[in-house]
């Protein structure tokens, strides 16, 4: 497990939300507390029932560290609902595009209402 001491002496644990790009160009999003171990498990095919098993070789395209497991879980669930374009904008650190892709395009949205 990935841990570190904080100033008040308590151990802090880190959690990672990650995106793996598979050989078929699909994306797999997951969460772990040990990114190196978990990515290696994906690469070697440790879990035959994992969706990455038949999509190897794999590339770790993105990882984000969290010290709050609830924030990490929330972020992972959020990313899993994203479009491919939004995931690629995140992977590419293209935050302007991510913002554009995140805007509501609904005709009833205030930006799109007629005068």
MMTF fields as JSON, N, C-alpha, C and O atoms, coordinates in Angstrom:
{
  "mmtfVersion": "1.0.0",
  "mmtfProducer": "UNKNOWN",
  "numBonds": 459,
  "numAtoms": 460,
  "numGroups": 115,
  "numChains": 1,
  "numModels": 1,
  "chainsPerModel": [1],
  "groupsPerChain": [115],
  "chainIdList": ["A"],
  "bondAtomList": [4, 2, 8, 6, 12, 10, 16, 14, 20, 18, 24, 22, 28, 26, 32, 30, 36, 34, 40, 38, 44, 42, 48, 46, 52, 50, 56, 54, 60, 58, 64, 62, 68, 66, 72, 70, 76, 74, 80, 78, 84, 82, 88, 86, 92, 90, 96, 94, 100, 98, 104, 102, 108, 106, 112, 110, 116, 114, 120, 118, 124, 122, 128, 126, 132, 130, 136, 134, 140, 138, 144, 142, 148, 146, 152, 150, 156, 154, 160, 158, 164, 162, 168, 166, 172, 170, 176, 174, 180, 178, 184, 182, 188, 186, 192, 190, 196, 194, 200, 198, 204, 202, 208, 206, 212, 210, 216, 214, 220, 218, 224, 222, 228, 226, 232, 230, 236, 234, 240, 238, 244, 242, 248, 246, 252, 250, 256, 254, 260, 258, 264, 262, 268, 266, 272, 270, 276, 274, 280, 278, 284, 282, 288, 286, 292, 290, 296, 294, 300, 298, 304, 302, 308, 306, 312, 310, 316, 314, 320, 318, 324, 322, 328, 326, 332, 330, 336, 334, 340, 338, 344, 342, 348, 346, 352, 350, 356, 354, 360, 358, 364, 362, 368, 366, 372, 370, 376, 374, 380, 378, 384, 382, 388, 386, 392, 390, 396, 394, 400, 398, 404, 402, 408, 406, 412, 410, 416, 414, 420, 418, 424, 422, 428, 426, 432, 430, 436, 434, 440, 438, 444, 442, 448, 446, 452, 450, 456, 454],
  "bondOrderList": [1, 1, 1, 1, 1, 1, 1, 1, 1, 1, 1, 1, 1, 1, 1, 1, 1, 1, 1, 1, 1, 1, 1, 1, 1, 1, 1, 1, 1, 1, 1, 1, 1, 1, 1, 1, 1, 1, 1, 1, 1, 1, 1, 1, 1, 1, 1, 1, 1, 1, 1, 1, 1, 1, 1, 1, 1, 1, 1, 1, 1, 1, 1, 1, 1, 1, 1, 1, 1, 1, 1, 1, 1, 1, 1, 1, 1, 1, 1, 1, 1, 1, 1, 1, 1, 1, 1, 1, 1, 1, 1, 1, 1, 1, 1, 1, 1, 1, 1, 1, 1, 1, 1, 1, 1, 1, 1, 1, 1, 1, 1, 1, 1, 1],
  "groupList": [{"groupName": "UNK", "atomNameList": ["N", "CA", "C", "O"], "elementList": ["N", "C", "C", "O"], "formalChargeList": [0, 0, 0, 0], "bondAtomList": [1, 0, 2, 1, 3, 2], "bondOrderList": [1, 1, 2], "singleLetterCode": "X", "chemCompType": "L-PEPTIDE LINKING"}],
  "groupTypeList": [0, 0, 0, 0, 0, 0, 0, 0, 0, 0, 0, 0, 0, 0, 0, 0, 0, 0, 0, 0, 0, 0, 0, 0, 0, 0, 0, 0, 0, 0, 0, 0, 0, 0, 0, 0, 0, 0, 0, 0, 0, 0, 0, 0, 0, 0, 0, 0, 0, 0, 0, 0, 0, 0, 0, 0, 0, 0, 0, 0, 0, 0, 0, 0, 0, 0, 0, 0, 0, 0, 0, 0, 0, 0, 0, 0, 0, 0, 0, 0, 0, 0, 0, 0, 0, 0, 0, 0, 0, 0, 0, 0, 0, 0, 0, 0, 0, 0, 0, 0, 0, 0, 0, 0, 0, 0, 0, 0, 0, 0, 0, 0, 0, 0, 0],
  "groupIdList": [1, 2, 3, 4, 5, 6, 7, 8, 9, 10, 11, 12, 13, 14, 15, 16, 17, 18, 19, 20, 21, 22, 23, 24, 25, 26, 27, 28, 29, 30, 31, 32, 33, 34, 35, 36, 37, 38, 39, 40, 41, 42, 43, 44, 45, 46, 47, 48, 49, 50, 51, 52, 53, 54, 55, 56, 57, 58, 59, 60, 61, 62, 63, 64, 65, 66, 67, 68, 69, 70, 71, 72, 73, 74, 75, 76, 77, 78, 79, 80, 81, 82, 83, 84, 85, 86, 87, 88, 89, 90, 91, 92, 93, 94, 95, 96, 97, 98, 99, 100, 101, 102, 103, 104, 105, 106, 107, 108, 109, 110, 111, 112, 113, 114, 115],
  "secStructList": [7, 7, 3, 3, 3, 7, 6, 6, 1, 7, 3, 3, 3, 7, 3, 3, 3, 3, 3, 3, 3, 7, 6, 6, 1, 7, 3, 3, 3, 3, 3, 3, 1, 7, 2, 2, 2, 2, 2, 2, 2, 2, 2, 2, 6, 7, 7, 6, 6, 1, 6, 6, 4, 4, 4, 7, 1, 7, 3, 3, 3, 3, 3, 3, 3, 3, 1, 7, 2, 2, 2, 2, 2, 2, 2, 2, 2, 2, 2, 2, 6, 1, 7, 2, 2, 2, 2, 2, 2, 2, 2, 6, 6, 7, 2, 2, 2, 2, 2, 2, 2, 2, 1, 7, 7, 7, 6, 6, 1, 4, 4, 4, 1, 7, 7],
  "xCoordList": [0.846, 0.0, 0.887, 1.97, 0.425, 1.173, 0.814, -0.325, 1.759, 1.464, 2.624, 3.758, 2.306, 3.293, 2.816, 1.612, 3.739, 3.339, 3.069, 3.794, 2.028, 1.761, 2.325, 2.824, 2.263, 2.897, 2.44, 3.224, 1.198, 0.755, 1.044, 0.536, 1.866, 2.321, 1.417, 1.796, 0.24, -0.666, -0.256, 0.251, -0.485, -0.158, -1.246, -2.439, -0.799, -1.733, -1.641, -0.551, -2.77, -2.805, -3.168, -3.938, -2.613, -2.888, -3.667, -3.463, -4.544, -5.388, -5.225, -5.007, -5.332, -5.115, -6.304, -6.795, -6.745, -7.686, -6.828, -5.999, -7.035, -6.171, -6.997, -8.105, -6.406, -6.998, -5.937, -4.806, -6.323, -5.448, -5.975, -7.169, -5.082, -5.445, -5.112, -3.978, -6.1, -5.946, -5.532, -5.609, -5.092, -4.604, -5.7, -5.393, -6.966, -8.07, -8.524, -9.574, -7.716, -7.964, -9.134, -9.601, -9.614, -10.623, -9.906, -8.688, -10.678, -10.121, -10.743, -11.937, -9.904, -10.345, -10.026, -8.896, -11.001, -10.8, -10.933, -11.852, -10.001, -10.026, -9.504, -9.096, -9.524, -9.041, -8.218, -8.536, -7.174, -6.307, -5.565, -5.524, -4.978, -4.101, -2.637, -1.747, -2.389, -1.014, -0.962, -1.196, -0.659, -0.744, 0.224, -0.15, 1.452, 2.43, 1.971, 2.015, 1.53, 1.082, -0.147, -0.206, -1.121, -2.363, -2.129, -2.675, -1.326, -1.037, -0.312, -0.602, 0.626, 1.335, 0.364, 0.508, -0.611, -1.614, -2.391, -2.667, -2.739, -3.416, -2.502, -2.933, -1.237, -0.303, -0.072, -0.028, 0.074, 0.359, -0.912, -0.831, -2.076, -3.334, -3.643, -4.114, -3.383, -3.599, -5.061, -5.35, -5.969, -7.398, -8.047, -8.282, -8.332, -8.877, -10.235, -10.61, -10.976, -12.313, -12.29, -13.335, -11.123, -11.011, -11.121, -10.617, -11.779, -11.996, -10.695, -10.692, -9.611, -8.332, -7.607, -6.649, -8.04, -7.304, -7.076, -5.953, -8.119, -8.005, -7.696, -7.772, -7.353, -7.066, -5.621, -5.289, -4.77, -3.359, -2.648, -3.105, -1.553, -0.823, -1.551, -2.417, -1.168, -1.828, -0.837, 0.377, -1.397, -0.579, -1.263, -2.435, -0.537, -1.083, -1.094, -0.05, -2.27, -2.396, -2.569, -2.213, -3.116, -3.429, -3.478, -3.921, -3.012, -3.22, -3.332, -2.658, -4.182, -4.365, -4.345, -5.06, -3.541, -3.394, -4.393, -4.661, -4.939, -5.86, -5.44, -4.918, -5.667, -5.439, -6.764, -6.771, -7.869, -9.2, -9.856, -10.139, -10.093, -10.636, -12.007, -12.329, -12.817, -14.147, -14.062, -14.855, -13.105, -12.904, -12.438, -12.872, -11.565, -11.073, -12.217, -12.329, -13.053, -14.197, -15.138, -15.613, -15.403, -16.287, -15.719, -16.446, -14.423, -13.785, -13.803, -14.08, -13.507, -13.527, -14.916, -15.038, -15.949, -17.321, -17.687, -18.377, -17.222, -17.49, -16.831, -17.476, -15.56, -14.822, -15.453, -15.537, -15.897, -16.483, -17.701, -18.034, -18.362, -19.533, -19.157, -20.003, -17.911, -17.48, -17.406, -17.295, -17.47, -17.263, -15.771, -14.916, -15.498, -14.12, -13.356, -12.205, -13.993, -13.329, -12.954, -11.872, -13.832, -13.512, -12.35, -11.468, -12.348, -11.239, -9.931, -8.9, -9.966, -8.748, -8.274, -7.069, -9.193, -8.813, -8.135, -7.151, -8.655, -8.038, -6.65, -5.694, -6.537, -5.241, -4.225, -3.058, -4.661, -3.772, -3.566, -2.865, -4.173, -4.125, -4.632, -4.152, -5.593, -6.195, -7.437, -8.567, -7.196, -8.278, -9.246, -10.41, -8.782, -9.693, -10.718, -11.914, -10.24, -11.153, -12.062, -13.244, -11.516, -12.324, -13.465, -14.589, -13.177, -14.206, -15.275, -16.47, -14.846, -15.788, -16.672, -17.887, -16.061, -16.809, -17.738, -18.672, -17.471, -18.287, -19.469, -20.369, -19.482, -20.579, -21.868, -21.871, -22.945, -24.266, -24.63, -24.516, -25.058, -25.441, -26.962, -27.466, -27.662, -29.115, -29.713, -29.268, -30.702, -31.327, -31.964, -32.155, -32.297, -32.907, -31.868, -32.217, -30.604, -29.54, -29.482, -29.713, -29.174, -29.226, -28.356, -28.72, -27.219, -26.341, -26.988, -26.651, -27.909, -28.475, -29.912, -30.547, -30.43, -31.782, -31.76, -30.797, -32.796, -32.914, -33.143, -33.54, -32.901, -33.062, -34.522, -34.845],
  "yCoordList": [-1.176, 0.0, 1.233, 1.234, 2.261, 3.497, 4.389, 4.843, 4.641, 5.452, 6.379, 6.165, 7.417, 8.413, 9.05, 9.105, 9.534, 10.199, 11.666, 12.314, 12.184, 13.613, 14.312, 13.637, 15.653, 16.395, 15.998, 16.114, 15.531, 15.171, 13.712, 13.189, 13.046, 11.7, 10.581, 9.412, 10.912, 9.875, 9.473, 10.284, 8.215, 7.734, 8.154, 8.038, 8.65, 9.023, 7.967, 7.517, 7.585, 6.612, 7.322, 8.282, 6.849, 7.434, 6.449, 5.237, 6.991, 6.221, 6.824, 8.026, 5.988, 6.435, 6.058, 4.93, 7.025, 6.763, 6.73, 7.612, 5.706, 5.537, 5.177, 4.648, 5.489, 5.109, 4.342, 4.801, 3.175, 2.344, 2.368, 2.18, 2.597, 2.485, 1.069, 0.611, 0.39, -1.007, -1.092, -0.109, -2.281, -2.482, -2.261, -1.978, -2.385, -2.131, -0.673, -0.324, 0.177, 1.617, 1.949, 3.088, 0.98, 1.269, 1.749, 1.623, 2.298, 2.78, 2.023, 1.727, 1.72, 1.083, 2.043, 2.521, 2.331, 3.232, 2.43, 1.625, 2.661, 1.934, 2.762, 3.912, 2.152, 2.796, 1.771, 0.582, 2.231, 1.345, 2.141, 3.37, 1.434, 2.106, 1.767, 2.19, 1.003, 0.68, 0.622, -0.428, 1.742, 1.877, 0.948, 0.354, 0.808, -0.048, -1.507, -2.186, -1.98, -3.367, -3.621, -4.623, -2.724, -2.937, -2.888, -3.709, -1.936, -1.854, -3.121, -3.647, -3.605, -4.832, -6.016, -6.876, -6.071, -7.138, -7.083, -8.118, -5.883, -5.735, -6.215, -6.969, -5.774, -6.088, -7.585, -8.085, -8.3, -9.739, -10.579, -11.793, -9.961, -10.689, -11.535, -12.665, -10.999, -11.752, -12.152, -13.242, -11.286, -11.555, -11.8, -10.859, -13.05, -13.436, -12.807, -12.63, -12.47, -11.897, -10.375, -9.762, -9.77, -8.319, -7.983, -8.714, -6.88, -6.513, -6.209, -6.182, -5.984, -5.717, -6.996, -6.943, -8.133, -9.395, -9.684, -9.986, -9.595, -9.887, -8.651, -8.698, -7.557, -6.318, -5.87, -4.708, -6.791, -6.478, -6.478, -7.17, -5.742, -4.961, -3.674, -3.178, -3.165, -2.016, -0.878, -1.077, 0.322, 1.5, 2.302, 2.655, 2.594, 3.44, 4.872, 5.519, 5.354, 6.644, 7.808, 8.94, 7.544, 8.621, 8.054, 6.925, 8.859, 8.536, 9.832, 10.817, 9.817, 10.969, 10.467, 9.525, 11.083, 10.674, 11.41, 12.595, 10.691, 11.262, 10.788, 9.683, 11.618, 11.146, 10.892, 10.541, 11.067, 10.786, 9.741, 10.013, 8.567, 7.474, 7.819, 7.391, 8.578, 8.928, 9.84, 9.704, 10.767, 11.618, 10.785, 11.012, 9.833, 8.967, 8.143, 8.028, 7.578, 6.785, 7.662, 7.251, 8.866, 9.787, 10.11, 10.098, 10.397, 10.756, 9.578, 9.753, 8.381, 7.2, 6.99, 6.753, 7.074, 6.878, 7.941, 7.661, 9.152, 10.254, 9.999, 10.14, 9.628, 9.376, 8.234, 8.299, 7.191, 6.033, 6.414, 5.712, 7.508, 7.963, 8.901, 9.23, 9.324, 10.284, 9.666, 8.451, 10.546, 10.137, 9.882, 10.283, 9.213, 8.969, 10.28, 10.384, 11.285, 12.576, 13.249, 13.824, 13.183, 13.779, 13.047, 13.678, 11.718, 10.95, 11.311, 11.454, 11.46, 11.807, 13.215, 13.456, 14.141, 15.493, 15.454, 16.159, 14.635, 14.488, 13.872, 14.364, 12.81, 12.142, 13.112, 13.102, 13.948, 14.912, 16.198, 17.105, 16.275, 17.492, 18.711, 19.825, 18.498, 19.576, 20.071, 19.718, 20.89, 21.311, 22.275, 22.352, 23.012, 23.871, 23.017, 23.305, 21.97, 21.081, 20.336, 20.133, 19.935, 19.252, 20.15, 19.685, 21.43, 22.407, 22.519, 22.511, 22.622, 22.734, 21.491, 21.598, 20.316, 19.063, 18.847, 18.048, 19.563, 19.417, 20.367, 20.203, 21.359, 22.325, 21.673, 20.818, 22.095, 21.605, 22.184, 23.389, 21.335, 21.764, 21.696, 21.818, 21.504, 21.401, 22.727, 23.79, 22.672, 23.893, 24.747, 25.947, 24.151, 24.932, 25.559, 26.309, 25.258, 25.815, 27.327, 27.816, 28.059, 29.527, 30.118, 31.151, 29.501, 30.027, 29.954, 30.725, 29.027, 28.77, 29.264, 29.022, 29.955, 30.493, 31.738, 32.505, 31.929, 33.127, 34.366, 34.259, 35.516, 36.779, 37.128, 38.157],
  "zCoordList": [0.0, 0.0, 0.0, 0.585, -0.649, -0.756, 0.429, 0.538, 1.304, 2.474, 2.794, 2.367, 3.56, 3.933, 5.23, 5.479, 6.062, 7.295, 7.031, 6.277, 7.65, 7.535, 8.765, 9.665, 8.837, 9.93, 11.329, 12.271, 11.505, 12.854, 13.188, 14.179, 12.358, 12.658, 12.184, 12.253, 11.708, 11.214, 9.809, 9.034, 9.5, 8.161, 7.192, 7.474, 6.03, 4.97, 3.882, 3.528, 3.367, 2.292, 1.0, 1.002, -0.093, -1.394, -2.247, -2.182, -3.029, -3.926, -5.314, -5.459, -6.317, -7.684, -8.555, -8.524, -9.322, -10.398, -11.65, -11.874, -12.459, -13.629, -14.857, -14.768, -16.006, -17.288, -18.061, -18.221, -18.533, -19.354, -20.783, -21.021, -21.716, -23.126, -23.576, -23.434, -24.113, -24.525, -25.99, -26.728, -26.401, -27.768, -28.811, -29.969, -28.423, -29.365, -29.322, -29.861, -28.672, -28.514, -27.596, -27.583, -26.835, -25.817, -24.555, -24.431, -23.63, -22.365, -21.203, -21.195, -20.229, -18.994, -17.863, -17.757, -17.019, -15.884, -14.598, -14.445, -13.672, -12.412, -11.261, -11.429, -10.084, -8.859, -8.087, -8.087, -7.44, -6.664, -5.608, -5.659, -4.649, -3.682, -3.961, -3.222, -5.03, -5.422, -6.951, -7.55, -7.559, -9.005, -9.733, -10.744, -9.251, -9.926, -9.917, -10.943, -8.748, -8.625, -9.497, -10.21, -9.443, -10.184, -11.691, -12.427, -12.154, -13.581, -14.047, -15.122, -13.24, -13.595, -13.666, -14.535, -12.772, -12.823, -14.138, -14.746, -14.568, -15.856, -16.99, -17.862, -16.973, -18.055, -18.227, -19.351, -17.113, -17.193, -17.273, -17.457, -17.139, -17.234, -16.017, -16.146, -14.838, -13.599, -13.415, -12.921, -13.805, -13.613, -14.976, -15.734, -15.278, -16.589, -16.87, -18.029, -15.813, -15.995, -16.161, -16.379, -16.059, -16.233, -17.721, -18.573, -18.016, -19.425, -20.171, -21.402, -19.467, -20.142, -20.539, -21.31, -20.033, -20.251, -21.732, -22.136, -22.538, -23.972, -24.802, -26.03, -24.156, -24.881, -24.692, -24.924, -24.273, -24.085, -25.43, -26.339, -25.608, -24.609, -24.227, -24.948, -23.079, -22.461, -22.25, -22.216, -22.109, -21.833, -20.738, -20.865, -19.659, -18.601, -19.128, -19.212, -19.48, -20.158, -19.188, -19.516, -17.987, -17.043, -15.64, -15.426, -14.673, -13.261, -12.478, -12.779, -11.483, -10.603, -9.167, -8.826, -8.342, -6.948, -6.064, -6.263, -5.086, -4.099, -2.717, -2.569, -1.705, -0.342, 0.384, 1.564, -0.317, 0.224, -0.675, -1.842, -0.142, -0.935, -1.507, -2.615, -0.784, -1.282, -2.505, -3.437, -2.503, -3.676, -4.866, -5.996, -4.615, -5.681, -6.269, -7.49, -5.432, -5.904, -6.726, -7.785, -6.236, -6.951, -8.34, -9.334, -8.396, -9.666, -10.641, -11.828, -10.135, -10.999, -11.602, -12.804, -10.788, -11.274, -12.302, -13.281, -12.07, -12.991, -14.348, -15.388, -14.34, -15.581, -16.368, -17.594, -15.674, -16.362, -17.201, -18.156, -16.86, -17.61, -18.761, -19.593, -18.81, -19.819, -21.199, -21.362, -22.189, -23.569, -23.804, -23.014, -24.895, -25.296, -25.454, -25.028, -26.068, -26.289, -24.968, -24.854, -23.979, -22.678, -22.012, -21.429, -22.098, -21.519, -22.212, -21.555, -23.532, -24.265, -23.925, -23.858, -23.71, -23.295, -21.925, -21.699, -21.014, -19.692, -19.823, -19.225, -20.591, -20.802, -21.383, -20.989, -22.317, -22.975, -22.173, -22.622, -20.99, -20.158, -20.922, -20.715, -21.796, -22.573, -21.828, -22.164, -20.816, -19.924, -20.592, -20.199, -21.597, -22.352, -23.095, -23.067, -23.758, -24.479, -23.505, -23.783, -22.38, -21.374, -20.912, -20.72, -20.735, -20.348, -21.434, -21.137, -22.679, -23.797, -23.869, -24.033, -23.746, -23.838, -22.639, -22.703, -21.553, -20.343, -20.307, -19.483, -21.19, -21.183, -21.656, -22.542, -21.048, -21.425, -22.793, -23.013, -23.691, -25.037, -25.228, -26.345, -24.145, -24.198, -24.652, -24.219, -25.507, -26.043, -24.961, -25.158, -23.821, -22.743, -21.821, -20.909, -22.053, -21.223, -21.431, -22.537, -20.369, -20.429, -21.534, -22.096, -21.868, -22.917, -24.296, -25.195, -24.449, -25.768, -25.915, -26.942, -24.898, -24.992, -25.852, -25.833, -26.585, -27.422, -26.572, -25.412, -27.127, -26.395, -26.223, -25.63]
}
